[in-house]
């Protein structure tokens, strides 16, 4: 078939906020995305958090049976700022290493509406 690709997406990095102040429709979408990833046996790479949109995706994906890789700077992991969830954790030295690790572990990227840090991540991937 002309124009078809044999590349299969195995790992998706999801960008999104961890704020609890999101509309219900966005939270439902995040949970649904996690379920779809699990159904399709796609692994999740994300900034480690169990809160907000990104938490909804990660928890649903993990509970559905997907492999989940949360990337977190060591300073945040040590201070226990980020709630623990199930799945793998990759600790990196600094924030910029976190972005590079997510980039290197993913085949595709999805972004939920969020704040400036999500916008920064999107631009980093495009560049």
C-alpha positions as protocol buffer text, in pm:
chain_id: "A"
residue {
  index: 1
  type: UNK
  ca { x: 0 y: 0 z: 0 }
}
residue {
  index: 2
  type: UNK
  ca { x: 150 y: 333 z: -106 }
}
residue {
  index: 3
  type: UNK
  ca { x: 233 y: 570 z: 176 }
}
residue {
  index: 4
  type: UNK
  ca { x: 187 y: 318 z: 454 }
}
residue {
  index: 5
  type: UNK
  ca { x: 439 y: 290 z: 734 }
}
residue {
  index: 6
  type: UNK
  ca { x: 553 y: -21 z: 914 }
}
residue {
  index: 7
  type: UNK
  ca { x: 648 y: 185 z: 1223 }
}
residue {
  index: 8
  type: UNK
  ca { x: 445 y: 70 z: 1522 }
}
residue {
  index: 9
  type: UNK
  ca { x: 402 y: 306 z: 1816 }
}
residue {
  index: 10
  type: UNK
  ca { x: 501 y: 125 z: 2135 }
}
residue {
  index: 11
  type: UNK
  ca { x: 570 y: 415 z: 2372 }
}
residue {
  index: 12
  type: UNK
  ca { x: 378 y: 741 z: 2397 }
}
residue {
  index: 13
  type: UNK
  ca { x: 486 y: 1036 z: 2606 }
}
residue {
  index: 14
  type: UNK
  ca { x: 196 y: 1239 z: 2743 }
}
residue {
  index: 15
  type: UNK
  ca { x: 238 y: 1599 z: 2852 }
}
residue {
  index: 16
  type: UNK
  ca { x: -14 y: 1761 z: 3083 }
}
residue {
  index: 17
  type: UNK
  ca { x: -57 y: 1932 z: 3412 }
}
residue {
  index: 18
  type: UNK
  ca { x: -87 y: 1789 z: 3759 }
}
residue {
  index: 19
  type: UNK
  ca { x: -323 y: 2061 z: 3880 }
}
residue {
  index: 20
  type: UNK
  ca { x: -644 y: 1941 z: 4038 }
}
residue {
  index: 21
  type: UNK
  ca { x: -832 y: 2242 z: 3899 }
}
residue {
  index: 22
  type: UNK
  ca { x: -933 y: 2094 z: 3564 }
}
residue {
  index: 23
  type: UNK
  ca { x: -1277 y: 2057 z: 3416 }
}
residue {
  index: 24
  type: UNK
  ca { x: -1443 y: 1720 z: 3445 }
}
residue {
  index: 25
  type: UNK
  ca { x: -1442 y: 1664 z: 3067 }
}
residue {
  index: 26
  type: UNK
  ca { x: -1062 y: 1692 z: 3058 }
}
residue {
  index: 27
  type: UNK
  ca { x: -1022 y: 1451 z: 3350 }
}
residue {
  index: 28
  type: UNK
  ca { x: -1253 y: 1202 z: 3180 }
}
residue {
  index: 29
  type: UNK
  ca { x: -1050 y: 1236 z: 2858 }
}
residue {
  index: 30
  type: UNK
  ca { x: -727 y: 1173 z: 3049 }
}
residue {
  index: 31
  type: UNK
  ca { x: -869 y: 858 z: 3207 }
}
residue {
  index: 32
  type: UNK
  ca { x: -999 y: 741 z: 2869 }
}
residue {
  index: 33
  type: UNK
  ca { x: -658 y: 796 z: 2707 }
}
residue {
  index: 34
  type: UNK
  ca { x: -494 y: 581 z: 2975 }
}
residue {
  index: 35
  type: UNK
  ca { x: -748 y: 305 z: 2913 }
}
residue {
  index: 36
  type: UNK
  ca { x: -693 y: 320 z: 2536 }
}
residue {
  index: 37
  type: UNK
  ca { x: -314 y: 301 z: 2581 }
}
residue {
  index: 38
  type: UNK
  ca { x: -359 y: -9 z: 2796 }
}
residue {
  index: 39
  type: UNK
  ca { x: -603 y: -172 z: 2550 }
}
residue {
  index: 40
  type: UNK
  ca { x: -356 y: -119 z: 2266 }
}
residue {
  index: 41
  type: UNK
  ca { x: -62 y: -233 z: 2478 }
}
residue {
  index: 42
  type: UNK
  ca { x: 114 y: 101 z: 2438 }
}
residue {
  index: 43
  type: UNK
  ca { x: 355 y: 202 z: 2713 }
}
residue {
  index: 44
  type: UNK
  ca { x: 327 y: 541 z: 2880 }
}
residue {
  index: 45
  type: UNK
  ca { x: 616 y: 780 z: 2943 }
}
residue {
  index: 46
  type: UNK
  ca { x: 533 y: 1090 z: 3149 }
}
residue {
  index: 47
  type: UNK
  ca { x: 648 y: 1332 z: 3416 }
}
residue {
  index: 48
  type: UNK
  ca { x: 585 y: 1138 z: 3730 }
}
residue {
  index: 49
  type: UNK
  ca { x: 276 y: 1254 z: 3916 }
}
residue {
  index: 50
  type: UNK
  ca { x: -43 y: 1095 z: 4038 }
}
residue {
  index: 51
  type: UNK
  ca { x: -234 y: 1424 z: 4029 }
}
residue {
  index: 52
  type: UNK
  ca { x: -441 y: 1608 z: 3770 }
}
residue {
  index: 53
  type: UNK
  ca { x: -463 y: 1515 z: 3404 }
}
residue {
  index: 54
  type: UNK
  ca { x: -127 y: 1341 z: 3390 }
}
residue {
  index: 55
  type: UNK
  ca { x: -218 y: 1143 z: 3701 }
}
residue {
  index: 56
  type: UNK
  ca { x: -545 y: 1033 z: 3541 }
}
residue {
  index: 57
  type: UNK
  ca { x: -365 y: 905 z: 3233 }
}
residue {
  index: 58
  type: UNK
  ca { x: -94 y: 726 z: 3428 }
}
residue {
  index: 59
  type: UNK
  ca { x: -323 y: 557 z: 3680 }
}
residue {
  index: 60
  type: UNK
  ca { x: -569 y: 438 z: 3413 }
}
residue {
  index: 61
  type: UNK
  ca { x: -285 y: 309 z: 3192 }
}
residue {
  index: 62
  type: UNK
  ca { x: -122 y: 124 z: 3481 }
}
residue {
  index: 63
  type: UNK
  ca { x: -447 y: -27 z: 3608 }
}
residue {
  index: 64
  type: UNK
  ca { x: -521 y: -140 z: 3252 }
}
residue {
  index: 65
  type: UNK
  ca { x: -191 y: -325 z: 3233 }
}
residue {
  index: 66
  type: UNK
  ca { x: 35 y: -84 z: 3044 }
}
residue {
  index: 67
  type: UNK
  ca { x: 395 y: -35 z: 3137 }
}
residue {
  index: 68
  type: UNK
  ca { x: 428 y: 310 z: 3290 }
}
residue {
  index: 69
  type: UNK
  ca { x: 755 y: 504 z: 3314 }
}
residue {
  index: 70
  type: UNK
  ca { x: 755 y: 816 z: 3528 }
}
residue {
  index: 71
  type: UNK
  ca { x: 1056 y: 1043 z: 3479 }
}
residue {
  index: 72
  type: UNK
  ca { x: 1146 y: 1264 z: 3775 }
}
residue {
  index: 73
  type: UNK
  ca { x: 1445 y: 1477 z: 3879 }
}
residue {
  index: 74
  type: UNK
  ca { x: 1623 y: 1331 z: 4184 }
}
residue {
  index: 75
  type: UNK
  ca { x: 1565 y: 1647 z: 4388 }
}
residue {
  index: 76
  type: UNK
  ca { x: 1188 y: 1614 z: 4351 }
}
residue {
  index: 77
  type: UNK
  ca { x: 1193 y: 1241 z: 4421 }
}
residue {
  index: 78
  type: UNK
  ca { x: 1395 y: 1290 z: 4740 }
}
residue {
  index: 79
  type: UNK
  ca { x: 1168 y: 1564 z: 4870 }
}
residue {
  index: 80
  type: UNK
  ca { x: 864 y: 1339 z: 4815 }
}
residue {
  index: 81
  type: UNK
  ca { x: 682 y: 1624 z: 4640 }
}
residue {
  index: 82
  type: UNK
  ca { x: 541 y: 1382 z: 4389 }
}
residue {
  index: 83
  type: UNK
  ca { x: 303 y: 1120 z: 4516 }
}
residue {
  index: 84
  type: UNK
  ca { x: 407 y: 762 z: 4462 }
}
residue {
  index: 85
  type: UNK
  ca { x: 230 y: 553 z: 4203 }
}
residue {
  index: 86
  type: UNK
  ca { x: 284 y: 210 z: 4064 }
}
residue {
  index: 87
  type: UNK
  ca { x: 506 y: 163 z: 3763 }
}
residue {
  index: 88
  type: UNK
  ca { x: 869 y: 228 z: 3691 }
}
residue {
  index: 89
  type: UNK
  ca { x: 1051 y: 542 z: 3797 }
}
residue {
  index: 90
  type: UNK
  ca { x: 1349 y: 689 z: 3615 }
}
residue {
  index: 91
  type: UNK
  ca { x: 1535 y: 946 z: 3822 }
}
residue {
  index: 92
  type: UNK
  ca { x: 1742 y: 1203 z: 3633 }
}
residue {
  index: 93
  type: UNK
  ca { x: 1983 y: 1469 z: 3755 }
}
residue {
  index: 94
  type: UNK
  ca { x: 1811 y: 1790 z: 3643 }
}
residue {
  index: 95
  type: UNK
  ca { x: 1490 y: 1910 z: 3478 }
}
residue {
  index: 96
  type: UNK
  ca { x: 1639 y: 1931 z: 3128 }
}
residue {
  index: 97
  type: UNK
  ca { x: 1750 y: 1568 z: 3160 }
}
residue {
  index: 98
  type: UNK
  ca { x: 1388 y: 1478 z: 3232 }
}
residue {
  index: 99
  type: UNK
  ca { x: 1278 y: 1619 z: 2897 }
}
residue {
  index: 100
  type: UNK
  ca { x: 1559 y: 1442 z: 2713 }
}
residue {
  index: 101
  type: UNK
  ca { x: 1475 y: 1111 z: 2882 }
}
residue {
  index: 102
  type: UNK
  ca { x: 1110 y: 1142 z: 2785 }
}
residue {
  index: 103
  type: UNK
  ca { x: 1209 y: 1225 z: 2428 }
}
residue {
  index: 104
  type: UNK
  ca { x: 1445 y: 926 z: 2408 }
}
residue {
  index: 105
  type: UNK
  ca { x: 1189 y: 679 z: 2547 }
}
residue {
  index: 106
  type: UNK
  ca { x: 893 y: 777 z: 2326 }
}
residue {
  index: 107
  type: UNK
  ca { x: 781 y: 708 z: 1970 }
}
residue {
  index: 108
  type: UNK
  ca { x: 502 y: 969 z: 1976 }
}
residue {
  index: 109
  type: UNK
  ca { x: 375 y: 1255 z: 2192 }
}
residue {
  index: 110
  type: UNK
  ca { x: 36 y: 1377 z: 2315 }
}
residue {
  index: 111
  type: UNK
  ca { x: -31 y: 1702 z: 2500 }
}
residue {
  index: 112
  type: UNK
  ca { x: -332 y: 1791 z: 2712 }
}
residue {
  index: 113
  type: UNK
  ca { x: -432 y: 2155 z: 2764 }
}
residue {
  index: 114
  type: UNK
  ca { x: -224 y: 2282 z: 3051 }
}
residue {
  index: 115
  type: UNK
  ca { x: 17 y: 2557 z: 3150 }
}
residue {
  index: 116
  type: UNK
  ca { x: 345 y: 2703 z: 3034 }
}
residue {
  index: 117
  type: UNK
  ca { x: 554 y: 2398 z: 3126 }
}
residue {
  index: 118
  type: UNK
  ca { x: 348 y: 2182 z: 2890 }
}
residue {
  index: 119
  type: UNK
  ca { x: 385 y: 2443 z: 2617 }
}
residue {
  index: 120
  type: UNK
  ca { x: 761 y: 2443 z: 2677 }
}
residue {
  index: 121
  type: UNK
  ca { x: 768 y: 2064 z: 2642 }
}
residue {
  index: 122
  type: UNK
  ca { x: 579 y: 2082 z: 2312 }
}
residue {
  index: 123
  type: UNK
  ca { x: 824 y: 2338 z: 2170 }
}
residue {
  index: 124
  type: UNK
  ca { x: 1119 y: 2130 z: 2290 }
}
residue {
  index: 125
  type: UNK
  ca { x: 989 y: 1829 z: 2098 }
}
residue {
  index: 126
  type: UNK
  ca { x: 927 y: 2034 z: 1783 }
}
residue {
  index: 127
  type: UNK
  ca { x: 1277 y: 2177 z: 1792 }
}
